[in-house]
Amino acid sequence: MRYLIGIFLLHFALCANAQQVVFRADCNAKDVVVGNPFKVSFELQNADIRNINFPNFDKDGFTVVNGPINESKYMSVNGKSNYSEAYIFILSPKKTGKLTIGEARVVTSKGKTMTTKTITVNSVAKNNSSASGDEHNLPASIAGKVIFRMEPSTTDAVPGEQIQLNLKVYTQLDLTSIELTKEPKSPMIDLLPLSYYDREARVDVLNGRQYASKIIYSFSFFAPKSGTLEINPSAVQISMGRNSASNPFSKPQLYPLISNSVKINIKDFDNAPKTFSGAVGQYEMFANIEKTNITTDDALKVLITVSGDGDIKKVLNALILFGKKEGEPFEIYPPKISEKSKESDLGFEGIKDFEFTLNPQDVGDFEIRPTFTYYDIKSDRFVTIDTLIKVRVIQGKRQISKTNKLDKEEEASDSKEKTISFTEPISKAVWHRSSKPFFGSFLFWGLALIPIILFAGLAGSRFYLQQYMIMTAKKRERTKAERELGEGLQQAAEHLKASDQGAFYQSISEIFKNFLGSKLGISKAELTKEILAEKLEGKVDDEHIRSLTRILKICEVSVFAGQNNNQAMQRIYDDSRELLNIFAKSLS
């Protein structure tokens, strides 16, 4: 048995280390001047190419300036390898307008066929004017050919909204270096430097002229209270030219560039609901309760975890509400609050725990409704997330003043049962001998039906035998799936016992993805929480889908999930076991 467990553990380890096969197209331009070049690439990751077909660029409205240029990359980080092969084209548009680059198609060495998405490029007419208004006293020879700008992700915001501020250089010349000499500033905000931003050189169009552009610095900040926020200009120093060995007096030419200032209009919320927590962005909530059956002697612990891509410090509250007709059957104490945040490719993300203690004030069956309201930036509206948890409180040693409704109902039920009585029959049955002849009697028809019954029984036994065999095969499949789930959870339990947080959350994520991927027929390349949620719609309750999404989200941000301790990991482990059991029953 230990050898079998070892084989299954090895299987899960291989699945965890397997790299996704991805085929994608990338373009370094959204806008381009007609006749000017830009780059498009088609890249296959973690697979070898058997055959590849590119779009018909001429038919799509482009001239191929150069390409295809083949490029291969291999990387190994922390024992995980990543291999990619790309084909690069330099194109130029032949006409103005919205032009679409069609799909590329690849067949991998294992016979899998994949296609890219189409790419739309806006081709504009050339502007021959040399004045741009952004040259900042540069010499006439380079005026308008190098521009430095500050570009916010939005100029209209609400209080608490996360805004990204990019410092971007546009150039038509070869620059030797760019040095930031003055950072942007505003007394109303703190600018937080970002590490994750697009560092690739791109193609952009300003005033009908095409430039190579690049973000040299990126900052994030959270909009303050309503009003107009102004960010002062920043400055860089650029250099062009190089030292020449043949001319010892040659030096790079240095030029200062000053950016534009930025103004952002911040508008306050209209009709914010009373449950609004102060959170702005994209958020999720997950609620967990210790137990659902308690006595009046117990205190109930409820943990509410919220996470999102906004300012986690602005999340002031999560609420616990009750059924409309129940009043307040629990006394709620102020929660213990803890929070952590980190930078991601979405900016700054955070996670916050509210641990409530509830003291029962009545006995019976109650509904606890953890509730969280935030302002959704994408949909421009307030969103309330809540979940219903049923709790039963029974009488303990501590007496309470309110009526024990549950006991009353049970007593009433018992009293009804005690009133039920039985009486003796009024008369006794008397048997009489039948006077009917044998032909046409019950005995005659009984004997006549015996062959038919035997034949039907034989046919039925064959049918039920087939059904039994089918059910036995299905049972074996379920047993195998349950065994694999059990072994995966055993591995997660070992990581939990060893307090290995990274390995624990990785194993939990892999268990869900492998099990649901197998049940729903989803390939490993498409195993994301969004696709899993989409495939599960209509098959399980929405509440269970939300729980799955929340658990996978916590696994993704495991570097700071919960309290970074065994208590938070134990909650995720218990919830995962319960959810997997539900999925196993619903999808069987």
C-alpha positions as a Python dict, from the first residue, in 0.01 Angstrom:
ca = {
    (1, 'M'): (0, 0, 0),
    (2, 'R'): (286, 239, 78),
    (3, 'Y'): (422, 185, -273),
    (4, 'L'): (83, 278, -422),
    (5, 'I'): (68, 593, -211),
    (6, 'G'): (419, 679, -328),
    (7, 'I'): (314, 640, -692),
    (8, 'F'): (11, 867, -645),
    (9, 'L'): (219, 1126, -457),
    (10, 'L'): (468, 1118, -744),
    (11, 'H'): (177, 1164, -988),
    (12, 'F'): (57, 1475, -803),
    (13, 'A'): (414, 1609, -786),
    (14, 'L'): (452, 1570, -1163),
    (15, 'C'): (116, 1741, -1221),
    (16, 'A'): (221, 2029, -996),
    (17, 'N'): (547, 2077, -1189),
    (18, 'A'): (389, 2042, -1532),
    (19, 'Q'): (404, 2366, -1730),
    (20, 'Q'): (110, 2496, -1926),
    (21, 'V'): (132, 2499, -2304),
    (22, 'V'): (47, 2848, -2432),
    (23, 'F'): (32, 2989, -2785),
    (24, 'R'): (-16, 3363, -2808),
    (25, 'A'): (30, 3665, -3034),
    (26, 'D'): (178, 3995, -2915),
    (27, 'C'): (201, 4333, -3082),
    (28, 'N'): (404, 4633, -2965),
    (29, 'A'): (159, 4889, -3108),
    (30, 'K'): (-205, 4990, -3073),
    (31, 'D'): (-171, 5293, -3299),
    (32, 'V'): (73, 5324, -3587),
    (33, 'V'): (135, 5575, -3868),
    (34, 'V'): (66, 5437, -4215),
    (35, 'G'): (388, 5315, -4378),
    (36, 'N'): (582, 5302, -4047),
    (37, 'P'): (708, 4974, -3896),
    (38, 'F'): (593, 4787, -3586),
    (39, 'K'): (651, 4438, -3445),
    (40, 'V'): (424, 4137, -3405),
    (41, 'S'): (530, 3799, -3262),
    (42, 'F'): (377, 3450, -3234),
    (43, 'E'): (510, 3251, -2938),
    (44, 'L'): (459, 2889, -2829),
    (45, 'Q'): (555, 2810, -2468),
    (46, 'N'): (650, 2469, -2322),
    (47, 'A'): (598, 2264, -2639),
    (48, 'D'): (775, 2193, -2968),
    (49, 'I'): (635, 2308, -3301),
    (50, 'R'): (542, 2046, -3561),
    (51, 'N'): (373, 2288, -3800),
    (52, 'I'): (284, 2659, -3790),
    (53, 'N'): (71, 2878, -4019),
    (54, 'F'): (86, 3258, -4007),
    (55, 'P'): (-189, 3504, -4103),
    (56, 'N'): (-214, 3641, -4457),
    (57, 'F'): (-59, 3980, -4379),
    (58, 'D'): (-102, 4114, -4734),
    (59, 'K'): (-474, 4033, -4731),
    (60, 'D'): (-505, 4192, -4384),
    (61, 'G'): (-358, 4520, -4518),
    (62, 'F'): (9, 4498, -4411),
    (63, 'T'): (348, 4486, -4581),
    (64, 'V'): (607, 4247, -4435),
    (65, 'V'): (920, 4459, -4385),
    (66, 'N'): (1118, 4175, -4226),
    (67, 'G'): (1058, 3825, -4099),
    (68, 'P'): (988, 3567, -3989),
    (69, 'I'): (1273, 3588, -3738),
    (70, 'N'): (1300, 3275, -3523),
    (71, 'E'): (1383, 3318, -3154),
    (72, 'S'): (1411, 3052, -2880),
    (73, 'K'): (1435, 3094, -2505),
    (74, 'Y'): (1496, 2856, -2216),
    (75, 'M'): (1467, 2947, -1848),
    (76, 'S'): (1492, 2748, -1526),
    (77, 'V'): (1379, 2907, -1199),
    (78, 'N'): (1361, 2712, -870),
    (79, 'G'): (1373, 2381, -1056),
    (80, 'K'): (1090, 2475, -1295),
    (81, 'S'): (1184, 2500, -1660),
    (82, 'N'): (1016, 2719, -1919),
    (83, 'Y'): (1085, 2682, -2290),
    (84, 'S'): (950, 2904, -2567),
    (85, 'E'): (989, 2946, -2942),
    (86, 'A'): (873, 3260, -3122),
    (87, 'Y'): (847, 3394, -3479),
    (88, 'I'): (877, 3772, -3517),
    (89, 'F'): (759, 3990, -3806),
    (90, 'I'): (819, 4359, -3876),
    (91, 'L'): (508, 4494, -4048),
    (92, 'S'): (388, 4830, -4180),
    (93, 'P'): (26, 4922, -4261),
    (94, 'K'): (-59, 4994, -4626),
    (95, 'K'): (-367, 5206, -4551),
    (96, 'T'): (-538, 5397, -4272),
    (97, 'G'): (-818, 5264, -4054),
    (98, 'K'): (-879, 4976, -3812),
    (99, 'L'): (-674, 4684, -3944),
    (100, 'T'): (-697, 4329, -3805),
    (101, 'I'): (-415, 4074, -3799),
    (102, 'G'): (-576, 3730, -3835),
    (103, 'E'): (-523, 3413, -3633),
    (104, 'A'): (-204, 3210, -3639),
    (105, 'R'): (-234, 2831, -3605),
    (106, 'V'): (18, 2585, -3463),
    (107, 'V'): (29, 2206, -3430),
    (108, 'T'): (254, 2091, -3145),
    (109, 'S'): (482, 1787, -3155),
    (110, 'K'): (213, 1598, -2960),
    (111, 'G'): (-53, 1678, -3219),
    (112, 'K'): (-239, 1951, -3030),
    (113, 'T'): (-377, 2232, -3248),
    (114, 'M'): (-387, 2585, -3103),
    (115, 'T'): (-474, 2929, -3243),
    (116, 'T'): (-400, 3286, -3136),
    (117, 'K'): (-648, 3569, -3094),
    (118, 'T'): (-675, 3836, -3362),
    (119, 'I'): (-499, 4172, -3311),
    (120, 'T'): (-645, 4509, -3408),
    (121, 'V'): (-416, 4801, -3500),
    (122, 'N'): (-532, 5157, -3564),
    (123, 'S'): (-345, 5301, -3865),
    (124, 'V'): (-346, 5682, -3892),
    (125, 'A'): (-221, 5931, -4151),
    (126, 'K'): (118, 6094, -4111),
    (127, 'N'): (143, 6449, -3971),
    (128, 'N'): (436, 6639, -4124),
    (129, 'S'): (425, 6922, -3870),
    (130, 'S'): (739, 6941, -3655),
    (131, 'A'): (588, 7135, -3365),
    (132, 'S'): (446, 6922, -3085),
    (133, 'G'): (431, 7159, -2789),
    (134, 'D'): (625, 6908, -2576),
    (135, 'E'): (985, 6982, -2678),
    (136, 'H'): (1072, 7193, -2367),
    (137, 'N'): (1328, 7424, -2528),
    (138, 'L'): (1519, 7145, -2700),
    (139, 'P'): (1743, 7237, -2993),
    (140, 'A'): (1558, 7273, -3321),
    (141, 'S'): (1731, 6962, -3458),
    (142, 'I'): (1562, 6737, -3202),
    (143, 'A'): (1256, 6941, -3100),
    (144, 'G'): (948, 6723, -3105),
    (145, 'K'): (1152, 6408, -3156),
    (146, 'V'): (1182, 6327, -2783),
    (147, 'I'): (889, 6375, -2543),
    (148, 'F'): (854, 6300, -2172),
    (149, 'R'): (504, 6259, -2027),
    (150, 'M'): (324, 6156, -1707),
    (151, 'E'): (17, 5942, -1784),
    (152, 'P'): (-236, 5838, -1516),
    (153, 'S'): (-458, 5531, -1564),
    (154, 'T'): (-761, 5761, -1519),
    (155, 'T'): (-838, 6131, -1475),
    (156, 'D'): (-1180, 6074, -1311),
    (157, 'A'): (-1185, 5876, -987),
    (158, 'V'): (-1365, 5815, -658),
    (159, 'P'): (-1209, 5832, -310),
    (160, 'G'): (-996, 5525, -240),
    (161, 'E'): (-958, 5422, -606),
    (162, 'Q'): (-614, 5287, -699),
    (163, 'I'): (-452, 5486, -982),
    (164, 'Q'): (-134, 5400, -1172),
    (165, 'L'): (93, 5686, -1283),
    (166, 'N'): (337, 5601, -1565),
    (167, 'L'): (642, 5811, -1654),
    (168, 'K'): (686, 5756, -2025),
    (169, 'V'): (943, 5864, -2284),
    (170, 'Y'): (855, 5890, -2656),
    (171, 'T'): (1148, 5909, -2897),
    (172, 'Q'): (1236, 5903, -3265),
    (173, 'L'): (1607, 5918, -3181),
    (174, 'D'): (1862, 5676, -3036),
    (175, 'L'): (1898, 5763, -2666),
    (176, 'T'): (2208, 5656, -2473),
    (177, 'S'): (2055, 5691, -2125),
    (178, 'I'): (1758, 5830, -1933),
    (179, 'E'): (1794, 5948, -1571),
    (180, 'L'): (1508, 6057, -1347),
    (181, 'T'): (1614, 6386, -1185),
    (182, 'K'): (1285, 6493, -1025),
    (183, 'E'): (1011, 6265, -901),
    (184, 'P'): (643, 6360, -927),
    (185, 'K'): (498, 6497, -603),
    (186, 'S'): (171, 6599, -445),
    (187, 'P'): (109, 6693, -79),
    (188, 'M'): (-225, 6506, -83),
    (189, 'I'): (-97, 6154, -167),
    (190, 'D'): (187, 5908, -119),
    (191, 'L'): (328, 5775, -445),
    (192, 'L'): (427, 5410, -413),
    (193, 'P'): (688, 5289, -667),
    (194, 'L'): (587, 4976, -860),
    (195, 'S'): (810, 4687, -960),
    (196, 'Y'): (555, 4514, -1185),
    (197, 'Y'): (481, 4716, -1499),
    (198, 'D'): (526, 4685, -1874),
    (199, 'R'): (896, 4742, -1938),
    (200, 'E'): (885, 4651, -2306),
    (201, 'A'): (947, 4914, -2575),
    (202, 'R'): (628, 4987, -2765),
    (203, 'V'): (509, 5188, -3065),
    (204, 'D'): (284, 5490, -3002),
    (205, 'V'): (140, 5776, -3206),
    (206, 'L'): (126, 6136, -3077),
    (207, 'N'): (-16, 6416, -3289),
    (208, 'G'): (1, 6198, -3600),
    (209, 'R'): (369, 6114, -3551),
    (210, 'Q'): (505, 5770, -3463),
    (211, 'Y'): (743, 5714, -3170),
    (212, 'A'): (916, 5432, -2990),
    (213, 'S'): (789, 5456, -2632),
    (214, 'K'): (884, 5307, -2299),
    (215, 'I'): (766, 5340, -1940),
    (216, 'I'): (1074, 5426, -1735),
    (217, 'Y'): (904, 5447, -1392),
    (218, 'S'): (560, 5360, -1259),
    (219, 'F'): (388, 5461, -937),
    (220, 'S'): (63, 5370, -765),
    (221, 'F'): (-148, 5583, -533),
    (222, 'F'): (-497, 5588, -385),
    (223, 'A'): (-727, 5880, -459),
    (224, 'P'): (-790, 6100, -153),
    (225, 'K'): (-1117, 6276, -64),
    (226, 'S'): (-1331, 6444, -328),
    (227, 'G'): (-1189, 6745, -511),
    (228, 'T'): (-916, 6810, -769),
    (229, 'L'): (-584, 6636, -721),
    (230, 'E'): (-281, 6793, -895),
    (231, 'I'): (54, 6617, -934),
    (232, 'N'): (352, 6840, -1003),
    (233, 'P'): (572, 6779, -1312),
    (234, 'S'): (870, 6546, -1295),
    (235, 'A'): (1195, 6572, -1491),
    (236, 'V'): (1450, 6347, -1663),
    (237, 'Q'): (1787, 6398, -1823),
    (238, 'I'): (1850, 6222, -2154),
    (239, 'S'): (2180, 6166, -2330),
    (240, 'M'): (2252, 6107, -2698),
    (241, 'G'): (2578, 6004, -2864),
    (242, 'R'): (2874, 5817, -2718),
    (243, 'N'): (3239, 5865, -2641),
    (244, 'S'): (3447, 5802, -2953),
    (245, 'A'): (3789, 5633, -2942),
    (246, 'S'): (3895, 5830, -3250),
    (247, 'N'): (3790, 6163, -3097),
    (248, 'P'): (3893, 6200, -2731),
    (249, 'F'): (3698, 6527, -2702),
    (250, 'S'): (3363, 6370, -2798),
    (251, 'K'): (3108, 6335, -2519),
    (252, 'P'): (2739, 6236, -2500),
    (253, 'Q'): (2504, 6532, -2530),
    (254, 'L'): (2282, 6586, -2221),
    (255, 'Y'): (1934, 6742, -2239),
    (256, 'P'): (1676, 6802, -1962),
    (257, 'L'): (1313, 6712, -2021),
    (258, 'I'): (1021, 6823, -1803),
    (259, 'S'): (689, 6637, -1804),
    (260, 'N'): (337, 6770, -1801),
    (261, 'S'): (147, 6811, -1474),
    (262, 'V'): (-151, 6585, -1402),
    (263, 'K'): (-497, 6679, -1273),
    (264, 'I'): (-744, 6418, -1150),
    (265, 'N'): (-1106, 6493, -1066),
    (266, 'I'): (-1225, 6300, -761),
    (267, 'K'): (-1600, 6274, -714),
    (268, 'D'): (-1759, 6152, -392),
    (269, 'F'): (-2000, 5856, -379),
    (270, 'D'): (-2371, 5901, -438),
    (271, 'N'): (-2610, 5718, -204),
    (272, 'A'): (-2354, 5488, -42),
    (273, 'P'): (-2535, 5207, 146),
    (274, 'K'): (-2504, 5179, 523),
    (275, 'T'): (-2311, 4854, 485),
    (276, 'F'): (-2037, 5019, 271),
    (277, 'S'): (-1697, 4914, 409),
    (278, 'G'): (-1483, 5183, 244),
    (279, 'A'): (-1330, 4932, 1),
    (280, 'V'): (-1290, 5046, -361),
    (281, 'G'): (-1173, 4816, -642),
    (282, 'Q'): (-1234, 4445, -702),
    (283, 'Y'): (-1294, 4244, -382),
    (284, 'E'): (-1393, 3899, -261),
    (285, 'M'): (-1517, 3777, 77),
    (286, 'F'): (-1490, 3439, 249),
    (287, 'A'): (-1658, 3353, 580),
    (288, 'N'): (-1574, 3063, 810),
    (289, 'I'): (-1738, 2948, 1134),
    (290, 'E'): (-1597, 2712, 1398),
    (291, 'K'): (-1911, 2504, 1446),
    (292, 'T'): (-2281, 2528, 1373),
    (293, 'N'): (-2413, 2363, 1690),
    (294, 'I'): (-2339, 2529, 2023),
    (295, 'T'): (-2485, 2565, 2372),
    (296, 'T'): (-2559, 2881, 2568),
    (297, 'D'): (-2226, 2823, 2747),
    (298, 'D'): (-2025, 2859, 2424),
    (299, 'A'): (-1889, 3159, 2237),
    (300, 'L'): (-1914, 3142, 1859),
    (301, 'K'): (-1608, 3238, 1650),
    (302, 'V'): (-1673, 3378, 1301),
    (303, 'L'): (-1384, 3467, 1068),
    (304, 'I'): (-1449, 3698, 772),
    (305, 'T'): (-1165, 3736, 520),
    (306, 'V'): (-1176, 4000, 247),
    (307, 'S'): (-918, 4048, -29),
    (308, 'G'): (-886, 4274, -329),
    (309, 'D'): (-679, 4509, -540),
    (310, 'G'): (-754, 4826, -345),
    (311, 'D'): (-624, 5001, -35),
    (312, 'I'): (-676, 4736, 232),
    (313, 'K'): (-630, 5000, 505),
    (314, 'K'): (-950, 5167, 382),
    (315, 'V'): (-1151, 4850, 451),
    (316, 'L'): (-1299, 4959, 780),
    (317, 'N'): (-1555, 4689, 849),
    (318, 'A'): (-1722, 4364, 764),
    (319, 'L'): (-2064, 4307, 916),
    (320, 'I'): (-2256, 4022, 1073),
    (321, 'L'): (-2630, 4050, 1019),
    (322, 'F'): (-2915, 3821, 1124),
    (323, 'G'): (-3253, 3708, 994),
    (324, 'K'): (-3510, 3988, 964),
    (325, 'K'): (-3747, 3846, 1228),
    (326, 'E'): (-3483, 3734, 1473),
    (327, 'G'): (-3363, 4066, 1618),
    (328, 'E'): (-3014, 4016, 1754),
    (329, 'P'): (-2988, 3665, 1901),
    (330, 'F'): (-2612, 3710, 1958),
    (331, 'E'): (-2406, 3974, 2133),
    (332, 'I'): (-2122, 4072, 1898),
    (333, 'Y'): (-1786, 4181, 2040),
    (334, 'P'): (-1547, 4410, 1847),
    (335, 'P'): (-1344, 4194, 1605),
    (336, 'K'): (-972, 4121, 1608),
    (337, 'I'): (-837, 4268, 1284),
    (338, 'S'): (-520, 4181, 1094),
    (339, 'E'): (-409, 4277, 744),
    (340, 'K'): (-129, 4229, 494),
    (341, 'S'): (-62, 4365, 146),
    (342, 'K'): (178, 4314, -141),
    (343, 'E'): (246, 4434, -492),
    (344, 'S'): (124, 4230, -788),
    (345, 'D'): (75, 4284, -1159),
    (346, 'L'): (-256, 4455, -1069),
    (347, 'G'): (-87, 4711, -845),
    (348, 'F'): (-119, 4671, -468),
    (349, 'E'): (-339, 4393, -331),
    (350, 'G'): (-436, 4324, 25),
    (351, 'I'): (-608, 4072, 250),
    (352, 'K'): (-778, 4147, 582),
    (353, 'D'): (-917, 3919, 853),
    (354, 'F'): (-1201, 4010, 1091),
    (355, 'E'): (-1234, 3757, 1374),
    (356, 'F'): (-1565, 3805, 1557),
    (357, 'T'): (-1674, 3654, 1888),
    (358, 'L'): (-2052, 3605, 1928),
    (359, 'N'): (-2223, 3536, 2259),
    (360, 'P'): (-2568, 3364, 2223),
    (361, 'Q'): (-2864, 3549, 2377),
    (362, 'D'): (-3136, 3300, 2282),
    (363, 'V'): (-3186, 2934, 2196),
    (364, 'G'): (-3317, 2793, 1870),
    (365, 'D'): (-3223, 2792, 1502),
    (366, 'F'): (-3076, 3117, 1367),
    (367, 'E'): (-2930, 3254, 1046),
    (368, 'I'): (-2599, 3440, 1058),
    (369, 'R'): (-2527, 3649, 749),
    (370, 'P'): (-2166, 3779, 713),
    (371, 'T'): (-2190, 4081, 482),
    (372, 'F'): (-1937, 4295, 296),
    (373, 'T'): (-2008, 4592, 64),
    (374, 'Y'): (-1753, 4754, -168),
    (375, 'Y'): (-1753, 4991, -464),
    (376, 'D'): (-1679, 4808, -788),
    (377, 'I'): (-1468, 5026, -1019),
    (378, 'K'): (-1538, 4822, -1334),
    (379, 'S'): (-1918, 4819, -1301),
    (380, 'D'): (-1934, 5164, -1134),
    (381, 'R'): (-2170, 5048, -859),
    (382, 'F'): (-2184, 4922, -502),
    (383, 'V'): (-2166, 4545, -465),
    (384, 'T'): (-2273, 4352, -155),
    (385, 'I'): (-2139, 4003, -90),
    (386, 'D'): (-2307, 3794, 177),
    (387, 'T'): (-2338, 3430, 272),
    (388, 'L'): (-2591, 3248, 490),
    (389, 'I'): (-2477, 3028, 779),
    (390, 'K'): (-2732, 2836, 988),
    (391, 'V'): (-2655, 2794, 1358),
    (392, 'R'): (-2839, 2599, 1629),
    (393, 'V'): (-2816, 2705, 1995),
    (394, 'I'): (-2934, 2466, 2268),
    (395, 'Q'): (-2967, 2521, 2640),
    (396, 'G'): (-2651, 2481, 2845),
    (397, 'K'): (-2578, 2554, 3211),
    (398, 'R'): (-2606, 2929, 3154),
    (399, 'Q'): (-2972, 3027, 3176),
    (400, 'I'): (-3108, 3295, 2946),
    (401, 'S'): (-3422, 3497, 2985),
    (402, 'K'): (-3572, 3440, 2641),
    (403, 'T'): (-3808, 3152, 2557),
    (404, 'N'): (-3666, 2821, 2443),
    (405, 'K'): (-3858, 2797, 2115),
    (406, 'L'): (-3692, 2474, 2012),
    (407, 'D'): (-3779, 2293, 2334),
    (408, 'K'): (-4138, 2418, 2313),
    (409, 'E'): (-4178, 2280, 1966),
    (410, 'E'): (-4035, 1943, 2076),
    (411, 'E'): (-4266, 1931, 2381),
    (412, 'A'): (-4569, 2009, 2162),
    (413, 'S'): (-4465, 1734, 1924),
    (414, 'D'): (-4428, 1485, 2214),
    (415, 'S'): (-4772, 1574, 2355),
    (416, 'K'): (-4936, 1511, 2020),
    (417, 'E'): (-4778, 1169, 2000),
    (418, 'K'): (-4906, 1079, 2347),
    (419, 'T'): (-5272, 1151, 2253),
    (420, 'I'): (-5272, 890, 1977),
    (421, 'S'): (-5448, 561, 2086),
    (422, 'F'): (-5556, 233, 1922),
    (423, 'T'): (-5884, 42, 1970),
    (424, 'E'): (-5969, -326, 1933),
    (425, 'P'): (-6139, -430, 1605),
    (426, 'I'): (-6518, -433, 1622),
    (427, 'S'): (-6554, -773, 1456),
    (428, 'K'): (-6344, -1069, 1355),
    (429, 'A'): (-6293, -1191, 1002),
    (430, 'V'): (-6472, -1519, 904),
    (431, 'W'): (-6334, -1750, 632),
    (432, 'H'): (-6570, -1922, 385),
    (433, 'R'): (-6491, -2203, 143),
    (434, 'S'): (-6506, -2094, -224),
    (435, 'S'): (-6782, -2253, -430),
    (436, 'K'): (-6628, -2157, -772),
    (437, 'P'): (-6508, -2434, -1014),
    (438, 'F'): (-6133, -2488, -1084),
    (439, 'F'): (-6142, -2349, -1441),
    (440, 'G'): (-6123, -1971, -1420),
    (441, 'S'): (-6035, -1980, -1051),
    (442, 'F'): (-5743, -1796, -891),
    (443, 'L'): (-5551, -2124, -870),
    (444, 'F'): (-5606, -2189, -1243),
    (445, 'W'): (-5478, -1849, -1345),
    (446, 'G'): (-5193, -1871, -1099),
    (447, 'L'): (-5069, -2197, -1254),
    (448, 'A'): (-5114, -2056, -1607),
    (449, 'L'): (-4903, -1750, -1529),
    (450, 'I'): (-4608, -1944, -1385),
    (451, 'P'): (-4422, -1984, -1724),
    (452, 'I'): (-4471, -1617, -1805),
    (453, 'I'): (-4345, -1515, -1463),
    (454, 'L'): (-4039, -1741, -1498),
    (455, 'F'): (-3956, -1596, -1841),
    (456, 'A'): (-3999, -1239, -1718),
    (457, 'G'): (-3787, -1317, -1413),
    (458, 'L'): (-3507, -1454, -1632),
    (459, 'A'): (-3510, -1144, -1857),
    (460, 'G'): (-3526, -916, -1555),
    (461, 'S'): (-3237, -1092, -1385),
    (462, 'R'): (-3020, -1042, -1697),
    (463, 'F'): (-3112, -672, -1707),
    (464, 'Y'): (-3040, -621, -1338),
    (465, 'L'): (-2714, -815, -1373),
    (466, 'Q'): (-2603, -573, -1648),
    (467, 'Q'): (-2706, -276, -1436),
    (468, 'Y'): (-2519, -423, -1142),
    (469, 'M'): (-2204, -457, -1351),
    (470, 'I'): (-2235, -96, -1474),
    (471, 'M'): (-2290, 29, -1119),
    (472, 'T'): (-1992, -175, -999),
    (473, 'A'): (-1769, -19, -1268),
    (474, 'K'): (-1888, 330, -1173),
    (475, 'K'): (-1830, 250, -808),
    (476, 'R'): (-1475, 143, -888),
    (477, 'E'): (-1420, 474, -1072),
    (478, 'R'): (-1559, 671, -778),
    (479, 'T'): (-1346, 469, -539),
    (480, 'K'): (-1035, 547, -746),
    (481, 'A'): (-1119, 919, -757),
    (482, 'E'): (-1187, 921, -383),
    (483, 'R'): (-858, 740, -322),
    (484, 'E'): (-667, 997, -528),
    (485, 'L'): (-842, 1280, -346),
    (486, 'G'): (-761, 1120, -13),
    (487, 'E'): (-395, 1084, -104),
    (488, 'G'): (-381, 1445, -224),
    (489, 'L'): (-539, 1566, 100),
    (490, 'Q'): (-297, 1346, 295),
    (491, 'Q'): (-10, 1524, 121),
    (492, 'A'): (-164, 1863, 204),
    (493, 'A'): (-205, 1752, 566),
    (494, 'E'): (166, 1667, 581),
    (495, 'H'): (254, 2015, 452),
    (496, 'L'): (15, 2160, 711),
    (497, 'K'): (179, 1960, 990),
    (498, 'A'): (523, 2077, 872),
    (499, 'S'): (398, 2441, 855),
    (500, 'D'): (518, 2457, 494),
    (501, 'Q'): (278, 2727, 375),
    (502, 'G'): (394, 2748, 13),
    (503, 'A'): (376, 2372, -46),
    (504, 'F'): (42, 2349, 140),
    (505, 'Y'): (-140, 2609, -70),
    (506, 'Q'): (17, 2472, -388),
    (507, 'S'): (-109, 2121, -308),
    (508, 'I'): (-461, 2245, -226),
    (509, 'S'): (-477, 2431, -559),
    (510, 'E'): (-352, 2127, -753),
    (511, 'I'): (-604, 1893, -583),
    (512, 'F'): (-898, 2110, -692),
    (513, 'K'): (-766, 2166, -1044),
    (514, 'N'): (-677, 1801, -1111),
    (515, 'F'): (-1004, 1666, -970),
    (516, 'L'): (-1236, 1922, -1136),
    (517, 'G'): (-1034, 1919, -1459),
    (518, 'S'): (-1083, 1543, -1482),
    (519, 'K'): (-1454, 1559, -1390),
    (520, 'L'): (-1537, 1849, -1624),
    (521, 'G'): (-1306, 1752, -1912),
    (522, 'I'): (-1093, 2069, -1896),
    (523, 'S'): (-739, 2064, -2036),
    (524, 'K'): (-451, 2170, -1812),
    (525, 'A'): (-387, 2476, -2031),
    (526, 'E'): (-735, 2607, -1942),
    (527, 'L'): (-739, 2523, -1571),
    (528, 'T'): (-807, 2868, -1426),
    (529, 'K'): (-1049, 2959, -1149),
    (530, 'E'): (-1256, 3163, -1399),
    (531, 'I'): (-1302, 2868, -1639),
    (532, 'L'): (-1371, 2627, -1351),
    (533, 'A'): (-1641, 2862, -1219),
    (534, 'E'): (-1793, 2889, -1566),
    (535, 'K'): (-1800, 2510, -1618),
    (536, 'L'): (-1952, 2449, -1272),
    (537, 'E'): (-2248, 2682, -1331),
    (538, 'G'): (-2572, 2487, -1316),
    (539, 'K'): (-2399, 2178, -1176),
    (540, 'V'): (-2344, 2299, -818),
    (541, 'D'): (-2481, 2582, -604),
    (542, 'D'): (-2345, 2932, -668),
    (543, 'E'): (-2235, 2949, -304),
    (544, 'H'): (-2006, 2649, -356),
    (545, 'I'): (-1862, 2807, -673),
    (546, 'R'): (-1787, 3124, -477),
    (547, 'S'): (-1618, 2916, -206),
    (548, 'L'): (-1401, 2744, -469),
    (549, 'T'): (-1302, 3078, -627),
    (550, 'R'): (-1217, 3217, -284),
    (551, 'I'): (-1000, 2919, -186),
    (552, 'L'): (-810, 2929, -518),
    (553, 'K'): (-762, 3304, -477),
    (554, 'I'): (-613, 3253, -130),
    (555, 'C'): (-384, 2984, -273),
    (556, 'E'): (-263, 3230, -539),
    (557, 'V'): (-174, 3493, -279),
    (558, 'S'): (-42, 3238, -29),
    (559, 'V'): (267, 3445, 34),
    (560, 'F'): (53, 3655, 268),
    (561, 'A'): (-274, 3460, 298),
    (562, 'G'): (-450, 3460, 636),
    (563, 'Q'): (-218, 3499, 932),
    (564, 'N'): (69, 3294, 788),
    (565, 'N'): (5, 3034, 1057),
    (566, 'N'): (-142, 2691, 1101),
    (567, 'Q'): (-480, 2824, 1213),
    (568, 'A'): (-546, 2993, 877),
    (569, 'M'): (-410, 2689, 690),
    (570, 'Q'): (-626, 2454, 898),
    (571, 'R'): (-938, 2653, 802),
    (572, 'I'): (-855, 2626, 433),
    (573, 'Y'): (-784, 2253, 473),
    (574, 'D'): (-1117, 2185, 647),
    (575, 'D'): (-1313, 2397, 397),
    (576, 'S'): (-1139, 2225, 105),
    (577, 'R'): (-1227, 1878, 235),
    (578, 'E'): (-1592, 1975, 277),
    (579, 'L'): (-1608, 2140, -67),
    (580, 'L'): (-1439, 1846, -241),
    (581, 'N'): (-1693, 1613, -81),
    (582, 'I'): (-1977, 1828, -218),
    (583, 'F'): (-1823, 1836, -567),
    (584, 'A'): (-1767, 1459, -560),
    (585, 'K'): (-2137, 1399, -487),
    (586, 'S'): (-2267, 1664, -731),
    (587, 'L'): (-2046, 1558, -1024),
    (588, 'S'): (-2070, 1180, -980),
}
